[in-house]
Amino acid sequence: MQKTVCPIHNREMVLRKGKFGNFWSCPSKNEDGSWCQYRPRNAPVSGRQVAEARFEQELAEDKRSQQIKEFHEEKVENIARSVALNNATEFFKEASGRWAKFSDYDECIVELFKLADEMYSWLKKEGGDKV
C-alpha cells in the first residue's frame, strides 16, 4: 500500500476523520506554530486504511491505559507500604521493651522493616485488592 507524504514537510500523512468524512492530513506544524494546511486533492482513502488507522489509534490508547494502570498500582502499593511502615514505627515506639534487645541502630532498622513488611502482608491479605 502506498503511503501519502506531505511535500512541504516530507512526513507521512495521517488519516483524520472530519465532519465530511476521512481525509489525509500532515501531522507537522509550520514555523509560525500553525498546523500545516496541505491536503492532497482526491487522495484515495480505502476502507483498509481507515481500519489500520483506527487499529493504530486503539493500540496507542491501550498502551497509555496500561501505563496509567501500572503507575496507579505502583502508587497504591507505595502508599500501602508507607502506611505499614508508619504503623510499624508507632507500634515499635510503644513497645519500648523491644528496643532494649538491639545493641545497634542498624539492627533496629532491619527489624523495623521486617515488621513493616509483615504489616503490609497482613494489610494486603485483609484488604485484598484495596491495598
DSSP file (Angstrom, degrees, kcal/mol; ACC not computed):
  #  RESIDUE AA STRUCTURE BP1 BP2  ACC     N-H-->O    O-->H-N    N-H-->O    O-->H-N    TCO  KAPPA ALPHA  PHI   PSI    X-CA   Y-CA   Z-CA
    1    1 A M              0   0    0      0, 0.0     2,-0.3     0, 0.0     0, 0.0   0.000 360.0 360.0 360.0 132.5    0.0    0.0    0.0
    2    2 A Q        -     0   0    0      1,-0.0     2,-0.3     0, 0.0     0, 0.0  -0.613 360.0-137.3 -82.4 133.6    1.4    3.4   -1.0
    3    3 A K        -     0   0    0     -2,-0.3     2,-0.4     1,-0.0    -1,-0.0  -0.657  13.8-125.1 -89.9 145.8    1.8    6.0    1.8
    4    4 A T        -     0   0    0     -2,-0.3     9,-3.1     9,-0.2     2,-0.4  -0.777  28.2-161.9 -90.4 133.5    0.8    9.6    1.2
    5    5 A V  B     -A   12   0A   0     -2,-0.4     7,-0.2     7,-0.3    21,-0.1  -0.937  21.1-120.5-121.3 138.4    3.6   12.1    2.0
    6    6 A C     >  -     0   0    0      5,-3.2     4,-1.8    -2,-0.4     5,-0.4  -0.645  17.4-153.8 -73.8 122.5    3.4   15.8    2.7
    7    7 A P  T  4 S+     0   0    0      0, 0.0    -1,-0.1     0, 0.0    -2,-0.0   0.705  91.1  53.2 -72.6 -17.5    5.6   17.6    0.1
    8    8 A I  T  4 S+     0   0    0      1,-0.1    -2,-0.0     3,-0.1    -3,-0.0   0.932 126.3  17.5 -80.3 -49.4    6.1   20.5    2.4
    9    9 A H  T  4 S-     0   0    0      2,-0.2     3,-0.1    19,-0.0    -1,-0.1   0.495  94.1-130.3-103.0  -6.5    7.4   18.7    5.5
   10   10 A N     <  +     0   0    0     -4,-1.8     2,-0.3     1,-0.2    -5,-0.0   0.878  62.9 133.3  56.5  40.6    8.3   15.4    3.8
   11   11 A R        -     0   0    0     -5,-0.4    -5,-3.2    17,-0.0    -1,-0.2  -0.891  65.8 -96.5-119.4 152.1    6.4   13.5    6.5
   12   12 A E  B     -A    5   0A   0     -2,-0.3    -7,-0.3    -7,-0.2     2,-0.1  -0.454  43.6-121.3 -66.4 132.7    3.9   10.7    6.2
   13   13 A M        -     0   0    0     -9,-3.1     2,-0.3    -2,-0.2    13,-0.2  -0.370  21.6-137.8 -72.7 153.5    0.4   11.9    6.2
   14   14 A V  E     -B   25   0B   0     11,-3.1    11,-2.4    -2,-0.1     2,-0.5  -0.867  17.4-114.2-113.7 150.5   -2.1   10.7    8.9
   15   15 A L  E     -B   24   0B   0     -2,-0.3     2,-0.3     9,-0.2     9,-0.2  -0.718  38.3-177.3 -85.6 124.3   -5.6    9.7    8.3
   16   16 A R  E     -B   23   0B   0      7,-3.3     7,-2.6    -2,-0.5     2,-0.5  -0.807  21.4-134.7-117.9 159.5   -8.1   12.0   10.1
   17   17 A K  E     +B   22   0B   0     -2,-0.3     5,-0.2     5,-0.2     2,-0.2  -0.971  29.1 173.3-118.6 122.9  -11.8   12.0   10.4
   18   18 A G  E >   -B   21   0B   0      3,-3.0     3,-1.6    -2,-0.5     0, 0.0  -0.523  51.3 -86.8-116.0-175.6  -13.7   15.2    9.9
   19   19 A K  T 3  S+     0   0    0      1,-0.3     3,-0.1    -2,-0.2    -2,-0.0   0.703 129.2  47.3 -69.4 -17.1  -17.4   16.2    9.7
   20   20 A F  T 3  S-     0   0    0      1,-0.4    -1,-0.3     0, 0.0     2,-0.2   0.264 124.6 -91.5-104.5  10.6  -17.3   15.5    5.9
   21   21 A G  E <   -B   18   0B   0     -3,-1.6    -3,-3.0     2,-0.0    -1,-0.4  -0.717  68.8 -18.5 116.7-167.2  -15.5   12.1    6.2
   22   22 A N  E     +B   17   0B   0     -5,-0.2     2,-0.3    -2,-0.2    -5,-0.2  -0.480  60.2 167.2 -80.2 146.9  -12.0   10.8    6.3
   23   23 A F  E     -B   16   0B   0     -7,-2.6    -7,-3.3    -2,-0.2     2,-0.3  -0.982  36.3-105.8-153.6 160.8   -9.1   12.8    4.9
   24   24 A W  E     -B   15   0B   0     -2,-0.3     2,-0.3    16,-0.2    -9,-0.2  -0.728  39.0-179.3 -90.1 139.3   -5.3   12.9    4.8
   25   25 A S  E     -B   14   0B   0    -11,-2.4   -11,-3.1    -2,-0.3    14,-0.1  -0.993  30.4-116.7-141.1 145.9   -3.6   15.5    7.0
   26   26 A C        -     0   0    0     12,-0.7    10,-0.2    -2,-0.3   -13,-0.1  -0.665  17.5-151.2 -79.0 132.5    0.1   16.5    7.7
   27   27 A P        +     0   0    0      0, 0.0     2,-0.2     0, 0.0    -1,-0.1   0.380  64.8  98.0 -85.7   5.9    1.0   15.9   11.3
   28   28 A S        -     0   0    0    -17,-0.1     8,-2.3     7,-0.0     2,-0.3  -0.573  65.1-134.6 -97.6 157.0    3.6   18.8   11.3
   29   29 A K  B     -C   35   0C   0      6,-0.2     6,-0.3    -2,-0.2     5,-0.1  -0.795  22.8-118.9-103.3 151.3    3.4   22.4   12.4
   30   30 A N    >   -     0   0    0      4,-3.8     3,-1.9    -2,-0.3    -1,-0.1  -0.270  36.7 -96.1 -77.1 172.1    4.7   25.3   10.4
   31   31 A E  T 3  S+     0   0    0      1,-0.3    -1,-0.1     2,-0.1    -2,-0.0   0.807 125.4  57.5 -61.3 -30.3    7.5   27.6   11.8
   32   32 A D  T 3  S-     0   0    0      2,-0.1    -1,-0.3     1,-0.1     3,-0.1   0.460 121.7-106.6 -81.5   0.9    4.9   30.1   13.0
   33   33 A G  S <  S+     0   0    0     -3,-1.9     2,-0.2     1,-0.3    -2,-0.1   0.332  80.5 124.7  94.0  -7.2    3.3   27.3   15.1
   34   34 A S        -     0   0    0      1,-0.1    -4,-3.8    -5,-0.1    -1,-0.3  -0.503  68.4 -98.4 -83.1 156.4    0.2   26.8   13.0
   35   35 A W  B     -C   29   0C   0     -6,-0.3    -6,-0.2    -2,-0.2     2,-0.1  -0.434  43.5 -96.8 -73.1 147.1   -0.7   23.4   11.6
   36   36 A C        -     0   0    0     -8,-2.3   -10,-0.3   -10,-0.2    -1,-0.1  -0.431  30.3-158.9 -62.1 132.9    0.3   22.5    8.1
   37   37 A Q        +     0   0    0     -2,-0.1     2,-0.2   -12,-0.1    -1,-0.1   0.361  46.2 128.5 -98.0   3.8   -2.7   23.1    5.8
   38   38 A Y        +     0   0    0      1,-0.0   -12,-0.7   -12,-0.0    -2,-0.0  -0.444  29.2 173.1 -66.2 128.1   -1.6   20.8    3.0
   39   39 A R        -     0   0    0     -2,-0.2     2,-0.1   -14,-0.1   -14,-0.1  -0.978  31.4-125.6-133.3 119.9   -4.3   18.4    2.0
   40   40 A P    >   -     0   0    0      0, 0.0     3,-0.8     0, 0.0     2,-0.4  -0.434  28.6-120.8 -65.9 137.5   -3.8   16.2   -1.1
   41   41 A R  T 3  S-     0   0    0      1,-0.2     0, 0.0    -2,-0.1     0, 0.0  -0.630  85.7  -6.6 -81.5 133.9   -6.7   16.5   -3.5
   42   42 A N  T 3  S+     0   0    0     -2,-0.4    -1,-0.2     1,-0.2     3,-0.0   0.755  82.7 166.2  56.2  29.0   -8.5   13.3   -4.4
   43   43 A A    <   -     0   0    0     -3,-0.8    -1,-0.2     1,-0.1   -19,-0.1  -0.630  41.3-114.3 -72.7 127.3   -6.2   11.1   -2.4
   44   44 A P        -     0   0    0      0, 0.0     2,-0.5     0, 0.0    -1,-0.1  -0.357  25.8-162.9 -67.7 140.9   -7.9    7.8   -2.1
   45   45 A V        -     0   0    0    -23,-0.1     2,-0.1    -2,-0.1   -23,-0.1  -0.941  14.7-162.2-122.7 105.5   -8.9    6.7    1.4
   46   46 A S     >  -     0   0    0     -2,-0.5     4,-2.0     1,-0.1     5,-0.2  -0.430  30.7-115.3 -86.9 162.5   -9.6    3.0    1.4
   47   47 A G  H  > S+     0   0    0      1,-0.2     4,-2.4     2,-0.2     5,-0.1   0.854 117.9  56.2 -61.2 -35.5  -11.5    1.0    4.0
   48   48 A R  H  > S+     0   0    0      2,-0.2     4,-2.7     1,-0.2    -1,-0.2   0.903 105.9  50.2 -64.4 -41.3   -8.3   -0.8    4.8
   49   49 A Q  H  > S+     0   0    0      2,-0.2     4,-2.4     1,-0.2    -2,-0.2   0.894 110.7  49.4 -64.9 -39.4   -6.5    2.5    5.5
   50   50 A V  H  X S+     0   0    0     -4,-2.0     4,-2.4     2,-0.2    -2,-0.2   0.933 112.1  48.2 -63.6 -45.4   -9.3    3.6    7.8
   51   51 A A  H  X S+     0   0    0     -4,-2.4     4,-2.5     1,-0.2    -2,-0.2   0.903 112.3  49.0 -62.5 -42.1   -9.2    0.2    9.7
   52   52 A E  H  X S+     0   0    0     -4,-2.7     4,-2.6     2,-0.2    -1,-0.2   0.903 111.1  49.9 -65.3 -41.0   -5.4    0.4   10.0
   53   53 A A  H  X S+     0   0    0     -4,-2.4     4,-2.1     2,-0.2    -2,-0.2   0.913 112.1  47.6 -64.0 -42.4   -5.6    4.0   11.4
   54   54 A R  H  X S+     0   0    0     -4,-2.4     4,-2.8     2,-0.2     5,-0.2   0.915 111.4  50.9 -63.6 -42.9   -8.3    3.0   13.9
   55   55 A F  H  X S+     0   0    0     -4,-2.5     4,-2.6     1,-0.2    -2,-0.2   0.926 110.5  48.6 -61.3 -45.5   -6.3    0.0   15.0
   56   56 A E  H  X S+     0   0    0     -4,-2.6     4,-2.1     1,-0.2    -1,-0.2   0.887 112.6  49.0 -62.5 -39.0   -3.1    2.1   15.5
   57   57 A Q  H  X S+     0   0    0     -4,-2.1     4,-2.3     2,-0.2    -2,-0.2   0.922 112.4  47.2 -66.5 -44.6   -5.1    4.7   17.5
   58   58 A E  H  X S+     0   0    0     -4,-2.8     4,-2.5     1,-0.2    -2,-0.2   0.885 111.0  52.7 -64.1 -38.1   -6.7    2.0   19.7
   59   59 A L  H  X S+     0   0    0     -4,-2.6     4,-2.2     2,-0.2    -1,-0.2   0.917 109.7  48.1 -63.2 -43.9   -3.3    0.4   20.2
   60   60 A A  H  X S+     0   0    0     -4,-2.1     4,-2.2     1,-0.2    -2,-0.2   0.903 112.2  49.4 -63.0 -41.6   -1.8    3.7   21.3
   61   61 A E  H  X S+     0   0    0     -4,-2.3     4,-2.6     1,-0.2    -2,-0.2   0.895 109.5  52.0 -65.1 -40.0   -4.8    4.2   23.7
   62   62 A D  H  X S+     0   0    0     -4,-2.5     4,-2.5     2,-0.2    -2,-0.2   0.899 109.1  50.4 -62.7 -40.5   -4.3    0.7   25.1
   63   63 A K  H  X S+     0   0    0     -4,-2.2     4,-2.4     2,-0.2    -2,-0.2   0.921 111.7  47.6 -63.7 -42.9   -0.6    1.4   25.8
   64   64 A R  H  X S+     0   0    0     -4,-2.2     4,-2.5     2,-0.2    -2,-0.2   0.916 111.7  50.4 -63.4 -42.3   -1.5    4.7   27.5
   65   65 A S  H  X S+     0   0    0     -4,-2.6     4,-2.6     1,-0.2    -2,-0.2   0.912 110.9  49.0 -61.6 -42.7   -4.2    2.9   29.6
   66   66 A Q  H  X S+     0   0    0     -4,-2.5     4,-2.7     2,-0.2    -1,-0.2   0.907 110.9  49.8 -64.2 -41.9   -1.7    0.2   30.6
   67   67 A Q  H  X S+     0   0    0     -4,-2.4     4,-2.4     2,-0.2    -2,-0.2   0.906 112.2  47.8 -63.7 -41.3    0.9    2.8   31.6
   68   68 A I  H  X S+     0   0    0     -4,-2.5     4,-2.6     2,-0.2    -2,-0.2   0.915 112.3  49.6 -64.6 -43.2   -1.7    4.7   33.7
   69   69 A K  H  X S+     0   0    0     -4,-2.6     4,-2.7     2,-0.2    -2,-0.2   0.926 112.1  47.4 -62.0 -46.0   -2.8    1.4   35.3
   70   70 A E  H  X S+     0   0    0     -4,-2.7     4,-2.4     2,-0.2    -1,-0.2   0.910 112.6  49.4 -62.9 -42.3    0.8    0.4   36.2
   71   71 A F  H  X S+     0   0    0     -4,-2.4     4,-2.5     2,-0.2    -2,-0.2   0.927 112.4  48.4 -61.8 -44.4    1.5    3.8   37.6
   72   72 A H  H  X S+     0   0    0     -4,-2.6     4,-2.7     2,-0.2    -2,-0.2   0.925 111.7  48.7 -62.1 -46.2   -1.6    3.7   39.7
   73   73 A E  H  X S+     0   0    0     -4,-2.7     4,-2.3     1,-0.2    -1,-0.2   0.904 112.6  48.4 -61.7 -41.6   -0.8    0.2   41.0
   74   74 A E  H  X S+     0   0    0     -4,-2.4     4,-2.4     2,-0.2    -1,-0.2   0.908 112.1  49.1 -64.9 -41.5    2.7    1.3   41.9
   75   75 A K  H  X S+     0   0    0     -4,-2.5     4,-2.4     2,-0.2    -2,-0.2   0.918 111.3  49.0 -64.9 -43.5    1.5    4.4   43.6
   76   76 A V  H  X S+     0   0    0     -4,-2.7     4,-2.5     1,-0.2    -1,-0.2   0.911 111.7  49.4 -62.5 -42.3   -1.1    2.5   45.7
   77   77 A E  H  X S+     0   0    0     -4,-2.3     4,-2.5    -5,-0.2    -1,-0.2   0.909 110.4  50.3 -64.9 -41.0    1.5   -0.1   46.7
   78   78 A N  H  X S+     0   0    0     -4,-2.4     4,-2.3     2,-0.2    -1,-0.2   0.900 111.2  48.8 -63.0 -40.3    3.9    2.6   47.8
   79   79 A I  H  X S+     0   0    0     -4,-2.4     4,-2.7     2,-0.2    -2,-0.2   0.924 111.1  49.8 -64.5 -43.8    1.2    4.3   49.8
   80   80 A A  H  X S+     0   0    0     -4,-2.5     4,-2.5    51,-0.2    -2,-0.2   0.906 111.7  48.4 -62.3 -41.6    0.3    1.0   51.5
   81   81 A R  H  X S+     0   0    0     -4,-2.5     4,-2.7     2,-0.2    -1,-0.2   0.905 111.2  50.7 -64.0 -40.6    4.0    0.3   52.3
   82   82 A S  H  X S+     0   0    0     -4,-2.3     4,-2.6     2,-0.2    -2,-0.2   0.922 111.2  47.5 -63.1 -44.4    4.3    3.8   53.7
   83   83 A V  H  X S+     0   0    0     -4,-2.7     4,-2.7     2,-0.2    -2,-0.2   0.921 112.6  49.7 -61.9 -43.7    1.2    3.3   55.9
   84   84 A A  H  X S+     0   0    0     -4,-2.5     4,-2.6     1,-0.2    -2,-0.2   0.907 111.4  48.8 -62.4 -41.3    2.5    0.0   57.1
   85   85 A L  H  X S+     0   0    0     -4,-2.7     4,-2.5     2,-0.2    -2,-0.2   0.911 111.7  48.9 -65.8 -42.0    5.9    1.5   57.9
   86   86 A N  H  X S+     0   0    0     -4,-2.6     4,-2.4     2,-0.2    -2,-0.2   0.917 112.9  47.8 -62.6 -42.7    4.3    4.3   59.8
   87   87 A N  H  X S+     0   0    0     -4,-2.7     4,-2.6     1,-0.2    -2,-0.2   0.906 112.1  49.7 -64.2 -40.9    2.2    1.9   61.7
   88   88 A A  H  X S+     0   0    0     -4,-2.6     4,-2.8     2,-0.2    -2,-0.2   0.898 109.7  51.6 -64.8 -39.7    5.2   -0.3   62.5
   89   89 A T  H  X S+     0   0    0     -4,-2.5     4,-2.4     2,-0.2    -2,-0.2   0.935 111.8  46.1 -62.2 -46.6    7.1    2.7   63.7
   90   90 A E  H  X S+     0   0    0     -4,-2.4     4,-2.2     2,-0.2    -2,-0.2   0.920 114.0  48.4 -62.2 -43.5    4.3    3.7   66.1
   91   91 A F  H  X S+     0   0    0     -4,-2.6     4,-2.3     1,-0.2    -2,-0.2   0.914 111.6  50.4 -61.6 -42.5    4.0    0.1   67.3
   92   92 A F  H  < S+     0   0    0     -4,-2.8     7,-0.2     1,-0.2    -1,-0.2   0.874 109.2  50.7 -65.6 -38.2    7.7   -0.1   67.8
   93   93 A K  H  < S+     0   0    0     -4,-2.4     3,-0.3     1,-0.2    -1,-0.2   0.913 111.9  47.6 -65.4 -41.8    7.8    3.1   69.8
   94   94 A E  H  < S+     0   0    0     -4,-2.2     2,-1.7     1,-0.3     3,-0.2   0.874 104.6  60.3 -67.9 -37.1    5.0    1.9   72.0
   95   95 A A    >X  +     0   0    0     -4,-2.3     3,-2.0     1,-0.2     4,-0.5  -0.471  66.9 163.1 -88.5  65.4    6.7   -1.4   72.6
   96   96 A S  H >>  +     0   0    0     -2,-1.7     4,-0.9    -3,-0.3     3,-0.7   0.718  63.9  71.1 -62.8 -21.2    9.8    0.1   74.1
   97   97 A G  H 3> S+     0   0    0      1,-0.2     4,-0.5    -3,-0.2     3,-0.3   0.821  91.3  59.1 -63.5 -29.4   10.8   -3.2   75.6
   98   98 A R  H X4 S+     0   0    0     -3,-2.0     3,-0.6     1,-0.2     4,-0.3   0.798  96.6  62.0 -69.7 -27.3   11.7   -4.4   72.1
   99   99 A W  H X< S+     0   0    0     -3,-0.7     3,-1.6    -4,-0.5    -1,-0.2   0.857  92.6  65.5 -65.6 -34.0   14.2   -1.6   71.7
  100  100 A A  H 3< S+     0   0    0     -4,-0.9    -1,-0.2    -3,-0.3    -2,-0.2   0.795  91.7  60.7 -62.7 -29.8   16.3   -2.8   74.6
  101  101 A K  T << S+     0   0    0     -3,-0.6     2,-0.5    -4,-0.5    -1,-0.3   0.628  88.9  85.3 -76.4 -10.7   17.3   -6.1   72.9
  102  102 A F    <   -     0   0    0     -3,-1.6     3,-0.1    -4,-0.3     4,-0.0  -0.798  51.0-176.4 -96.1 126.5   19.0   -4.2   70.0
  103  103 A S  S    S+     0   0    0     -2,-0.5     2,-0.4     1,-0.1    -1,-0.1   0.574  71.4  47.1 -91.0  -9.9   22.6   -3.2   70.6
  104  104 A D  S  > S-     0   0    0      1,-0.1     4,-1.6     0, 0.0     3,-0.1  -0.982  73.2-133.5-139.9 141.6   22.9   -1.4   67.3
  105  105 A Y  H  > S+     0   0    0     -2,-0.4     4,-2.2     1,-0.2     5,-0.2   0.881 107.5  56.4 -60.6 -40.5   20.7    1.1   65.4
  106  106 A D  H  > S+     0   0    0      1,-0.2     4,-2.5     2,-0.2    -1,-0.2   0.889 104.7  52.0 -62.2 -39.9   21.1   -0.8   62.1
  107  107 A E  H  > S+     0   0    0      1,-0.2     4,-2.4     2,-0.2    -1,-0.2   0.901 109.2  51.5 -61.1 -39.5   19.7   -4.0   63.7
  108  108 A C  H  X S+     0   0    0     -4,-1.6     4,-2.4     2,-0.2    -2,-0.2   0.912 109.5  48.4 -63.8 -43.5   16.7   -1.9   64.9
  109  109 A I  H  X S+     0   0    0     -4,-2.2     4,-2.5     2,-0.2     5,-0.2   0.912 110.4  51.4 -64.7 -42.5   16.1   -0.6   61.4
  110  110 A V  H  X S+     0   0    0     -4,-2.5     4,-2.1     1,-0.2    -2,-0.2   0.933 112.2  46.6 -59.4 -45.6   16.3   -4.1   59.9
  111  111 A E  H  X S+     0   0    0     -4,-2.4     4,-2.5     1,-0.2    -1,-0.2   0.883 109.7  54.7 -63.5 -38.1   13.8   -5.3   62.5
  112  112 A L  H  X S+     0   0    0     -4,-2.4     4,-2.4     1,-0.2    -2,-0.2   0.912 108.9  47.1 -62.3 -43.5   11.6   -2.3   61.8
  113  113 A F  H  X S+     0   0    0     -4,-2.5     4,-2.5     2,-0.2    -1,-0.2   0.862 110.3  53.0 -68.1 -35.0   11.5   -3.1   58.0
  114  114 A K  H  X S+     0   0    0     -4,-2.1     4,-2.3    -5,-0.2    -2,-0.2   0.939 111.0  47.1 -61.3 -45.4   10.7   -6.7   58.8
  115  115 A L  H  X S+     0   0    0     -4,-2.5     4,-2.5     1,-0.2    -2,-0.2   0.902 110.8  51.7 -63.0 -41.2    7.8   -5.6   60.9
  116  116 A A  H  X S+     0   0    0     -4,-2.4     4,-2.7     1,-0.2    -1,-0.2   0.910 109.7  49.6 -62.5 -42.3    6.6   -3.2   58.2
  117  117 A D  H  X S+     0   0    0     -4,-2.5     4,-2.6     2,-0.2    -1,-0.2   0.887 110.2  51.0 -63.8 -38.4    6.7   -6.0   55.6
  118  118 A E  H  X S+     0   0    0     -4,-2.3     4,-2.4     2,-0.2    -2,-0.2   0.929 112.4  46.0 -62.9 -44.4    4.7   -8.2   58.0
  119  119 A M  H  X S+     0   0    0     -4,-2.5     4,-2.9     2,-0.2    -2,-0.2   0.894 112.0  51.4 -66.2 -38.3    2.1   -5.5   58.5
  120  120 A Y  H  X S+     0   0    0     -4,-2.7     4,-2.8     2,-0.2    -2,-0.2   0.924 110.3  48.9 -62.8 -43.8    2.0   -4.8   54.7
  121  121 A S  H  X S+     0   0    0     -4,-2.6     4,-2.3     2,-0.2    -2,-0.2   0.911 112.5  48.3 -61.6 -42.0    1.4   -8.5   54.1
  122  122 A W  H  X S+     0   0    0     -4,-2.4     4,-2.9     2,-0.2     5,-0.2   0.927 112.1  48.8 -64.6 -44.5   -1.3   -8.6   56.7
  123  123 A L  H  X S+     0   0    0     -4,-2.9     4,-3.5     1,-0.2     5,-0.3   0.909 111.7  49.8 -60.8 -41.5   -2.9   -5.4   55.2
  124  124 A K  H  X S+     0   0    0     -4,-2.8     4,-1.5     2,-0.2    -1,-0.2   0.904 113.0  46.3 -64.2 -41.0   -2.8   -6.9   51.7
  125  125 A K  H  < S+     0   0    0     -4,-2.3    -2,-0.2    -5,-0.2    -1,-0.2   0.915 119.8  40.0 -67.1 -43.0   -4.4  -10.2   53.0
  126  126 A E  H  < S+     0   0    0     -4,-2.9    -2,-0.2     1,-0.2    -3,-0.2   0.900 123.6  38.0 -72.4 -42.0   -7.1   -8.3   54.9
  127  127 A G  H >< S-     0   0    0     -4,-3.5     3,-1.9     1,-0.3     2,-0.2   0.614  87.5-166.4 -88.7 -12.7   -7.7   -5.6   52.3
  128  128 A G  G >< S-     0   0    0     -4,-1.5     3,-0.9    -5,-0.3    -1,-0.3  -0.441  72.0  -7.7  63.6-128.6   -7.4   -7.8   49.2
  129  129 A D  G 3  S+     0   0    0      1,-0.2    -1,-0.3    -2,-0.2    -5,-0.1   0.432 122.0  80.1 -83.6   1.7   -7.1   -5.7   46.1
  130  130 A K  G <         0   0    0     -3,-1.9    -1,-0.2     1,-0.2    -2,-0.2   0.723 360.0 360.0 -77.4 -20.2   -7.8   -2.5   48.0
  131  131 A V    <         0   0    0     -3,-0.9   -51,-0.2    -7,-0.2    -1,-0.2   0.431 360.0 360.0 -92.2 360.0   -4.2   -2.3   49.3
